[in-house]
């Protein structure tokens, strides 16, 4: 079974990722930047959650250093999950991944990150659209097979 542009998603795997991971880092084929969602709880409530587009780093160790600088005092993530999203942004928006992250952060931290997620999705839609326009025009990184005469 397939989704909008590839294999369908395993709902159980998505639920497990949101339930088990401390940090989700999601890559996309249309931008080098990643969507980072830090799901760790701050028992003292001093450090707000992170839901934002971030630059790619060389490896998980660099990401851990980056996270310790952004959310100092929090325990180190036990499970940092990185994956490339195989579908469109619209499919991500409709999937249970983002709503599951919002619900978990609200339940565990008492913080509503719905607006942060919405802002990130809006940014992703813009990036995806720019990439599509570049592809249609045969811009950098794309090859036009048929050109206008």
Buried (B, 14 or more C-beta within 10 A) or exposed (E): EEBEEEEEBEEEEBEEBBEEBBBBBBBBEBBEBBBBBBBBBBEEEEBEBBBBBBEEBEEBEEBBEBBEEBBEEBEEBEEBBBEEBBBBBBBBBBBEBBBBBBBBBBEBBEBEBBEBBBBBBEBBBEBBEEBEEBBEEBEEEEEEEEEEE
